[in-house]
Amino acid sequence: MRPSPLPLLLVLLFSWTCSLQWISPFVSSHEFTVDGSVLELVESNFDSAISAFEFVLVDFYAPWCGHCKRLAPELDVAAPILAGLDKPIVIAKINADKFTRLTSKYEIDGFPTLKLFMHGAPVEYTGPRKADLLVRFLKKFVAPDVSLLESDSAINKFVESAGTNFPLYIGFGLDESIISELARKYKQKAWFSVAKGFSEDVMIAYDFDKVPALVSIQPSYNEQSIFYGPFEEEFLEKFIIQSLLPLSLPINYETLKLLKDEERNIALTIVDDESDEKSLKLIKLLKAAASANRDLIFGYVGLKQWGDFTDTFGINKKTKLPKMIVWNRNEEYFSVIGSESLDEEDQGSQITRFIEGYREGRTEKKSISGPSLMGFFNSVIGVRMVLTIIFLVAVLLLILTIGKDNEDDDPRSGASRPDDKED
């Protein structure tokens, strides 16, 4: 009996498929037409695209998503600008609602989600979504690890072009080799530069009186810190870490993301309304305390702004506010005995006594009634996922309802009963 050719064909087909999987990661960029427009990807060429370019910003979208539709024209404007950089950034998009394998692989939990693939490795994009601000935000990722500034005008240009989304570090009278390693390590979180030439006017403007000096700037919060050494890696990195956050951090869904990698405890002040005049005065006092206690993160949150968060610490409308606690970012927090709340008079002294009480161990440990820091961070994911599911269920129910109405209107729909079986 002549053997069937089917097994041989299956072997050949299997070998051909494996060979395609083997060569696909090495496909070069010439397979894609890069003309400054947004690339439309599908599942079959997604891996090829992110391996073909050094930097790819991918928009994971859903066709029915209103936010996605508003984002699309902003990406269209940004794409040719980013493609024209010395180190181009390609913008691509993919229908994540359709290609669910990729949605699962990259943990896409809401639409639109932007991820920046750097040499094939994804990083979640958390920056602005207006075209001009998006371009400015992304330029940092392709900028030199340490920018060398030769004059006063170069310093001004660097600060202006860096924008306000990241802290800035400018070394004055400092060799770039001293901070180059740390600049690479923290490149995704801050801008780094070294000023080679500068005038006395710059020293006055940035408030340092000797060199070498490393100036840290928080543009969004109009804050500045100065480090005079010692310029050993241990001390230098400690200063950089502690300066990545503002002196007093407003706690909300976005800023919680900044705390993911932190190890410091949070001295948290809870106020009734963080935007009222009394709270603004208190925040200034918190900044002064924070500058002298860099081993703690000082944060504040308003009951009015985020009641669900404050509720986990037992705070409600009957609680006397302002109130300070120390949160370990997990399931526990500490109240300082005798400093349960802040009176209106001499709040600076009360903050000092609170910190002293905490350091001396005059505390009462309590458990939060809600999620930890990561729980709150993940709850953002949960909320978006729930809303997505609700929307999809509503659409499905609508389709079923329309289908049922059409079936009832069809005179043939009475030809058989639901329990009838077809032969």
N, C-alpha and C positions, 0 to 999 in steps of 0.2 A: 504493500500500500504506500502510495506517495505521501510523504509527510505534509501536513497542512502548513501553508505559508504564514498563517496568522501569528504564531509565536514569534517568528522572525521579524514580522512587521512591527509587533509590539516592542521587541527589543530595540529595533532601529528608531522607532518613535520615541521611546524612553531616552535613548542616547542623544537624540537630537534635542529633546527638551532640556536635558541636563546641560548640554553644551551651550544652549541659549542662556540658562541661568548662570553659567560660569563666566561668559563673556560680558553679560549685561552691565556689571559694575564698572567696566573699563570703557564704556561708550564715551566718546569725546563730545565736546559741546557743539561740533559741527552738525550734529543731528538735529539741533534746535535752531530755529531762526530767531536770533537775538537782535531785534531792531529797536529796542527801547519800549516795546509794548509788553503787556502782562502775558506771560505764557499760560496757556490753558493746558493743564496736565490731566492725565488719566492714570489709573492704577498701573497699567502696563509700562508706562515710561517714567513713573515717578522716581524710582530709585536711580534711573539713568540721569535724570535731570539734577538731582541733588548731589550726585557724584561728579557731574560734568563741570560744575561751577564751584568756586571757592565759597561764595556767599549767595544764598538764595533765601529770600523772604517769601514764605508760602502762606497764602490766605486759604484756610480751610473754611469753606462757606457752604451755605445751603440755599438753593434757589428761592425758597419761600421766605427767607429771613429778611426782614426790613432793614436791620442794622447792616447786613451784608450788602444790600443794594445801595445804602448810603456810603459805605466804605469803598465800593468799587471805583467810582470816579476819582476818589482821592489817590488810589493806587495807580490809576491810569496817568495821573499828573506826575506822581513821584517816580514812576518807572523809568522814563527817559533820563531824568536827572541822575538817578542812582546808577543807571547803566553807563553814564558818561564819566564816572569817577575814575581816578587812576587805578584803583582796585574796584572794579564794577560789582554792584549788588544787583542781582537779577530778581525781579518780582514775578512770582508764579501764583496760580490759584488752582484749587481742585475741589470738585463737588464732594465734600465729605459726607453729605447725606446719602450719596449714591455709592461711594466706594468705602463701605463700612469697615473693610479689613484695615485700611489705613487709619480710619477714625479710631479704631480700637488700638492699633499699634502705637499711635502717637498720643493716646489718651485725650482725644478731643471731646470735651464735655459741654461745649456751647459754641454758638455761631455768632459772629465770625471769630475764629481763633487764628492768631498770627504766630508763626514760629520762624525763627531765623536759623537756617542751617549753615553752620560754619565748618567747612571741610567735611560735610556730611553729618555733623553732629548737631542735633536740634537744641535750641535755647528758646524758651517762651519769650515772645515779644510783649513787653509791658508798657511801651511808650505811647506817645500821642498818635492819633490817627488822621489828623489833618495833614495834607500833603507836605507843606513846608516844614512843619514841626517833625513829621515822620522822617523826612530827609535829614534834618539836622540831628535827630536822635541816632539814626543808623550810621551816620558818618563816623561816629566814634569807633565803631567796630572795625573799620578799615583804616583808621588813622594809625600813625606810628605809636608804639608803646609809650615812648617818651618824646614829646615834641620839643625841639630845640628853638629857643626864642632869642634872637640876636639884638633886639632893641626894644625901646618902650612901645613903639607902634606895633611890633610883633606880639608883645604881651597883650596889648589892648585887643588886637585882632583875634588872638587865641581865645581870650575870655568871651568876646562877643560871639564868635562862631561856635563855641562849645555849647552855648545855650544854658538852660536852667534845669535840665532833667537829671544831671549828674553832678556830684561834688567835683571840685577841681583841686589839684595839688600843683603848686608852682614852687620849684626849688630855686632859691636865689643864692648864688655863690656856691652851688652844689654840683659835684660831678655827676653826670647822668648815670654812670655805672653804679652809683650807690643805691639808686632807686629802681634801676631797670628791671631787676628780678621781681620786685614787689609790684611794679607797674604791669608786668605781664600777668601776674597772679590776680590782680584786681582790675584788669582792663574792662571787664564787663560791668563794673560798678562805678568807675570814676575816670576822669581825664587826668593825665600826668604830663608835666612839662618841666623843663629846666631853663631858666633865664640866664643866658650867657652875658648879655649886656643890658644894663639898666641904669637909670639916673637916680639921683637923690629924691626927685619928685615921686618916683615909683615907690621908694622906701617909705615915704610919708603916706602915700595913697594906700599902701598895704600894711602900714602900721608896724613895720619891723625896723629895729635900730642897729642890727649887726648881722653879719653873715659868717658861716652859712645859716640859712633859715629855710624851713619848709612851711609854706603858707597853705592852709586848707580853707576852701571857700565853699559855702553852701548857697548858691545863687537863689534858690527858691525861697530861702528863709532869711536872706540878707545877714548871714553869719560868717564869721571868720575866726580861725584859730592859727596859732603860730607855734612851730616846734623848732627849738634851738639845739636839739641833740640830747643825749649822745646819738650819733648817727650809726649805731650798730643795728643790725637787722631786727633783733628782738624788740628794741625800744621804738624803732622806726615803724615796724609793722603794727605795734600796739597803738601808736598815734594814728596811723592810717585807719585801722579798724574803728577806733573810737570816734573818728571824724567823719565816717561814712554817713552817719545819721545826724540830724540837727540836734541841738541841745535839748529841745523839748519837742517831742514827736506827737502830732495829732494821730490818734488811733482810729483807723477806719479799715475797710476791706482792702484798700490799695496799700496802705502803709504796713499792714500786717505781713505782706509779702517780703518787706525789707527785713523782717525779723527772723526769717526762716533759718538763717545760718548763724544767728547770734547765740552767744553763750551767757551774756550778762542778764541778770534779773532786771525787771522793769519796775521802777518806782512810778506807780500809776496814780494820777490824781483824777478823781471823778467829780465833775461839776454838773450843775443843772443844765446850763446852756453855754457851750464853749465859745460862743460868739458874742456874749454880752460883755459890757464894759468891765464888770468885776472879774470875770474870768480872764479877760485879756491882761489885766494888771497882774493877776496871779501867775499867768503863763510867763511873764517877764521875770518874776521871782523864781520860778522853776528853772529858767535858763541860767540864772546866776548860781543856783544850787548845783545844776548839772555840770557847769564848768569846773567846779571844785570836787566833783564826785564822778569822775569819768568811768569808774568801774560799774556804774549803774546806768541804765537807760531811763531817762525821764520822759514819760508820756502822759497825755491827758485825753479824756474823752467826755463828751456831754451826754447826760441822760436823755436829753431831747434829741441829740443826733443819733445815738445808737443804744436804745433802751434794751434791746435783746442782749447786747454785750454786757452792759452794766448789771443786768439782772443776774448774771451768773455769779457775781460777787455779792449777792444779797442786797443790791441797791434798788430802791424803788422810790416812788414820789414822797413817801413818808420819811425817808432817810435824810438826816441832816447833812447837807453838802456845803462846801467841798469836803471830800474825804480822800485820804491817802492810804494806799496799801502797797505792798511789794509782791509782785506776781512772778512766779518762777517759770512762766510761759507754758507750764504744763497743768496739772490738776490741783495745784496748791497755791495759796497766797498767804501773806502774813499781815496781820493788823498789829500795830505798835500800841501797846498798852499805855493809856493816858494820852494818846494822840489819835483818837478815833475820827476826829473831824477838825476842820480848820475854822477858827472864828475870823471875823472880818478884820479885827485889829491885829497889827503886827504879825502878818502871816509869814514874813521872812524868818522870824525867830521860831515860829511854830514848825516850819519846814525843817530848820536846822535840828530842832529837838526830835522831830520824827526820824531823821536820818541817824542821829546819835542813838536813839532808842533801838532802831533796827540793828545797827552795828554792835550794840551792847547785848543784843539778844533779848530785849524786853518785848517779846513778840508772842502772839497767839496764832498758831498755824490753823488754817481752815482749808476746806476743800471747796472748789468751785462747783456750781450746780449745773454747769454746761460743759462744752468741749474745751480741750486744750488749745494752745496756739495753732497746732496743725489741724485740730478739729475745726477751729474757726476758719482757717485757710481753706480746708476742704469743704466747709459748708458753702462757700461761694460756688464751688464746683457742683455741690449737691443742689443748690437752688437753681442754677442754670439748667442742670440736667432734668430736674423735676418740671421746670417750665417747658423745656423742650418736649418731654414726654406728654405733658398735659396738652400741648398744642397738637402733637401728632395724634393723640387719642381723640381730640375734638374733631380733627379733620376726618379721621376714620369713621367716627360716629356720624358726621355729616354725610359722608359718602354712602354709608349704609342706609341712612334715613332717606336720602334722595333715591337710592336704588329700591328701597321698599315702597316709596311713593310711586315710582314708575311701575313697579310690579303690580301694585294695587290698581293702577289706572289701565293696565294691559288687560283687555277682555279675555285673553287666553290664560291669564294667571289662575283662573278658577278651574282649569281643566284637570288639575290633580291636587289632592290634598297633601299637606306637609308630610303625612305619614305614608303616602303612596311610595312604592318602590318601582323603579323602572326595570324592565326585563333586560 
